[in-house]
C-alpha cells in the first residue's frame, strides 16, 4: 500500500501502476521463455516450473499462454506493432512533451 500526502490528479498512482505493470509483464515473459520448452509435454513443463511457483499456478499460466485466444491476441498485437511508423522509446514522456522541453531548453540557450 502506498500513501502520498498529495497526488495531483492521480499522476503518482498512475505512474506507479504503469511501472508495476511493465515489470510484471517482463517478469512473466522471462519466466515463460526460461522455463517452457515446446518440445516437452505439458506435464514435463509443469515439473520443470520455477522453484517458487506452485504447480497449480504454473499450470494455469501455461494453459493461458498456450490457449488459442492468447496466441491470436499476440498475433494481432504483433501485426499492429508492424503498422506503427515510429517506435516510442522515450519512456513515460510523449513525443509532444519531449518537443516542448527541447524548445524551452533552446530558448534558454
Residue pairs with C-beta under 8 A, 6 or more apart in sequence:
2 12
2 13
2 16
4 12
4 13
7 13
15 92
18 92
28 61
31 50
31 53
31 61
32 61
32 65
34 50
35 45
35 48
35 49
35 50
36 45
36 62
36 65
37 44
37 45
37 48
40 48
42 59
42 62
42 66
45 62
46 55
46 58
46 59
46 62
49 55
49 58
50 58
53 61
64 70
86 95
88 94
88 95
90 98
93 101
